[in-house]
């Protein structure tokens, strides 16, 4: 038995098991897409002290090996050891992609009548049978509940023993007219909300009695290996033998790993319901439904409103008859995540016109009020979520989240999440960097580095880079990528406003959803021309509204029903074939915009 | 490629396959509980000409081997061969255990409004999507159907391709609000009714469009190996590791073999619904639900009314989402088979009092009219179904079904089903034999053989036998067994009549259900004191009403709903603790009865 000390100063005991297993046992879930078989090469950790024995070094370069990197799943301590776990590997308690708990609290504080979870628990005392009253056990239960209920075969199988062992005192949960499961007397009734993003997967565990999110977990969507955006994923599903199943399994494995994490951290909880929110393609793939027709005109999904299927249908590692509610989609490119966002933002009940913008790998925009809602989608790419940028990462510990540059002194200041050494740049950091470098004349209106403007600009591998630290830099290709992303978002917003004949002045509130959350500097986002030039005080940050909406549906039947109505109420405008959108996009490929008037 | 000639003069070609496989391919399904693995020893056939190569002789005695017996599943022709298949092995087209088709026809001819099958087929033309109307595929389907429907995940997976491949012309079936399956244009919509008896399993395949039974198949319930009656089966389930699962699998394998048989014989049919009728224990075991509390006072089942589970829950070899309707039970010893019988007999709507008697391994009795129904159960044992009697067999080809004895000449006449050589004695034959031997003084009032009374009485293995042929005889133990069975049935009827205060004179009609069907000689059954002394013209034979009732439910939603109501309406009387019943039983252990007055 050896000790493992981590770079977070935790010390764990290893019991003849791999480093990965020790970490998992203690609730530190390292990304390991292959499930710890040594075949994905993702769970790299650096051994800084002590000796380990490694079965394999799959995916580790010679240089990394020399520096002490090993695969956590393949390595066993032979002495006490110290390890460094790269922050990006850890899937727990991310700030990014978390639902803002206060949004949910406020809704139920303001509208207590809405709080009615999708499942209800019952505690009943049932009359034991006698010769005079020999009704069957299930009939006794139904009579006590007072209505006809559906019960799964596997639950019936244990009914009679459960009743007798508990002296006819039963505690169980119902979902509408379906018996879901028995409860032990001290078990808590939990549910899970899942947001499947194209790039990240986030999960909230919800206490249904208290109506609170009690834990969060996030990881990258392992489908990234098969394409950065929904289009490349659909192509993968079409063109590869078993491609759809590979994609489905990737994300379900991710979710199961997150479920495992939250289960370990929240003992004595019984997860009895799941609510799932994602864009249309992600929802299709999650259920193993081929999204191929979403890619072809007229871009129709197989379904927008999903039947209430079961955890076993999805192959989630939960009781087989746990219901899985899927937020409805509006169209092929406006999914349940946006319906969730509309629900969580409340724009569907505002008198005045609001704008809702969800910035993820897709940028979706909704405009409207209590009477109408119009929506469109634009492909931003995954860069703001940390993917496709050399030093990109999610907004976790070690990420540069803000950046200021002093031109006169040619020095800069950075703010790193957790205040430690920077290990990468998250979305808000990227916007800060581009904005500062543009304002201070280090990059021009076209986003090109001016090579002599700062001592931090260096030519590496035939490309100019602004070097922030030994590990962090931003390259010309990165800046180009960020500009394309911001142009897509801006063009989506401006085209939609024109389509509905609303000007920026008419907009009362702008709700920002997505990974950025409160870390986005609005001024700088306007400065680079990503967001329209609207007074900063009208902006409201909502965080991950896909996860928030999924949580709301778990906690309120009325809001779940409303989600179904909203999906049908929203009018979708297809930008992909719009000439106006293409013009807007090309004009927005400058900093801040070709039409500088819009940003003065 | 060799030819196989059977004792029915059929000639089949064998394609490098076992004899069993050749037979199966041509719709002759031999009993092979092990599924053709050579481990049950049941599929014995006799090779009378030609050469076969056998991999194993499991369960075949040296004597049988010398006579040419081989296992059909383990034997391969090496020349053209001739074989003899014992009739009792063949599971097809049995006369016994068949539902009487005319009962069903009459109900729907008299009441055409009742004909409304549990599933409905729809043929719809759906509008293909356009840019202007880009509703999702499933939403288009729902809109065309005109209501919200549930659809399984695996069906959604094929929806979009099906719609496009069929040019948006769709043919499918719905069960209430659930989408069950697509249909190819020439497919027929079939369902299956199953009667699980303690001793025999019967299956009817039903054309739901025509409202007709189109095929029948029957076999023994393989659970026989684990006990003759429901009590011994329950004990087996309780006392053996995995006992319940062994029993469940036995009968489900039997049913799957029968399904296979009818599928082969009825090509181009799609089986889309199942209706299941059995006694309470059989229904529990079929669903893998432990019937243990049925055996303990107060004898309560786990459930009487079954949720609509699926073929996959039952592990039936049908599409996983085919619904399986289970006829409801009344109590631990009055099951869905009796509710079926009440439904099929129509006694629930008669003005006058009727008696319904189902003679199987249990004898169940129902008495009542349109206002009330009272029921009780008595254990007859499996002898009338051909089990537990030395030469017992079901009423198939080769069975002695009637017997007359000429005392003066000391000779007898027999009638054999199919007019061939007798190979055993079925239930009606047993009653005939006991009645004739009693009337003609070959056995006395206690059922004992008078050894010098006939030349056919021989002492074999220390026991007296009446020898009918080389293969057929009836022993003293057989006669004792038959008398116990008839006494149980009579005592059940007489006790119930006394309990409700109805005399034999008050009974307008007596409906006889069970394997006997029309082959039972009422006079002789009264003569031995099995049935009460009621005028013969009041008796009506209904055949297998368990199967008929299950079929009726498939064809009529209203009758299915009525079955649920009838189960609650019937009052159960427990005879097991009744002193009156014990007295009646002991008195009935004579021929015809201790109280001879009752039979004059």
HADDOCK unambig.tbl for C-alpha pairs under 7 A between the chains (distance, minus, plus):
assign (segid A and resid 129 and name CA) (segid B and resid 298 and name CA) 6.74 0.50 0.50
assign (segid A and resid 130 and name CA) (segid B and resid 298 and name CA) 5.57 0.50 0.50
assign (segid A and resid 131 and name CA) (segid B and resid 298 and name CA) 4.88 0.50 0.50
assign (segid A and resid 134 and name CA) (segid B and resid 298 and name CA) 6.30 0.50 0.50
assign (segid A and resid 134 and name CA) (segid B and resid 300 and name CA) 5.74 0.50 0.50
assign (segid A and resid 135 and name CA) (segid B and resid 300 and name CA) 6.58 0.50 0.50
assign (segid A and resid 136 and name CA) (segid B and resid 300 and name CA) 5.20 0.50 0.50
assign (segid A and resid 136 and name CA) (segid B and resid 301 and name CA) 4.92 0.50 0.50
assign (segid A and resid 136 and name CA) (segid B and resid 302 and name CA) 5.39 0.50 0.50
assign (segid A and resid 136 and name CA) (segid B and resid 303 and name CA) 4.92 0.50 0.50
assign (segid A and resid 136 and name CA) (segid B and resid 304 and name CA) 6.04 0.50 0.50
assign (segid A and resid 137 and name CA) (segid B and resid 301 and name CA) 6.65 0.50 0.50
assign (segid A and resid 137 and name CA) (segid B and resid 302 and name CA) 4.91 0.50 0.50
assign (segid A and resid 137 and name CA) (segid B and resid 303 and name CA) 5.82 0.50 0.50
assign (segid A and resid 138 and name CA) (segid B and resid 302 and name CA) 6.00 0.50 0.50
assign (segid A and resid 138 and name CA) (segid B and resid 303 and name CA) 4.95 0.50 0.50
assign (segid A and resid 139 and name CA) (segid B and resid 303 and name CA) 6.36 0.50 0.50
assign (segid A and resid 150 and name CA) (segid B and resid 307 and name CA) 5.99 0.50 0.50
assign (segid A and resid 151 and name CA) (segid B and resid 307 and name CA) 6.70 0.50 0.50
assign (segid A and resid 157 and name CA) (segid B and resid 289 and name CA) 4.97 0.50 0.50
assign (segid A and resid 157 and name CA) (segid B and resid 290 and name CA) 6.79 0.50 0.50
assign (segid A and resid 160 and name CA) (segid B and resid 302 and name CA) 6.10 0.50 0.50
assign (segid A and resid 289 and name CA) (segid B and resid 157 and name CA) 4.96 0.50 0.50
assign (segid A and resid 290 and name CA) (segid B and resid 157 and name CA) 6.77 0.50 0.50
assign (segid A and resid 298 and name CA) (segid B and resid 129 and name CA) 6.73 0.50 0.50
assign (segid A and resid 298 and name CA) (segid B and resid 130 and name CA) 5.56 0.50 0.50
assign (segid A and resid 298 and name CA) (segid B and resid 131 and name CA) 4.89 0.50 0.50
assign (segid A and resid 298 and name CA) (segid B and resid 134 and name CA) 6.32 0.50 0.50
assign (segid A and resid 300 and name CA) (segid B and resid 134 and name CA) 5.74 0.50 0.50
assign (segid A and resid 300 and name CA) (segid B and resid 135 and name CA) 6.60 0.50 0.50
assign (segid A and resid 300 and name CA) (segid B and resid 136 and name CA) 5.22 0.50 0.50
assign (segid A and resid 301 and name CA) (segid B and resid 136 and name CA) 4.93 0.50 0.50
assign (segid A and resid 301 and name CA) (segid B and resid 137 and name CA) 6.65 0.50 0.50
assign (segid A and resid 302 and name CA) (segid B and resid 136 and name CA) 5.40 0.50 0.50
assign (segid A and resid 302 and name CA) (segid B and resid 137 and name CA) 4.91 0.50 0.50
assign (segid A and resid 302 and name CA) (segid B and resid 138 and name CA) 5.99 0.50 0.50
assign (segid A and resid 302 and name CA) (segid B and resid 160 and name CA) 6.08 0.50 0.50
assign (segid A and resid 303 and name CA) (segid B and resid 136 and name CA) 4.91 0.50 0.50
assign (segid A and resid 303 and name CA) (segid B and resid 137 and name CA) 5.82 0.50 0.50
assign (segid A and resid 303 and name CA) (segid B and resid 138 and name CA) 4.94 0.50 0.50
assign (segid A and resid 303 and name CA) (segid B and resid 139 and name CA) 6.36 0.50 0.50
assign (segid A and resid 304 and name CA) (segid B and resid 136 and name CA) 6.03 0.50 0.50
assign (segid A and resid 307 and name CA) (segid B and resid 150 and name CA) 5.97 0.50 0.50
assign (segid A and resid 307 and name CA) (segid B and resid 151 and name CA) 6.68 0.50 0.50
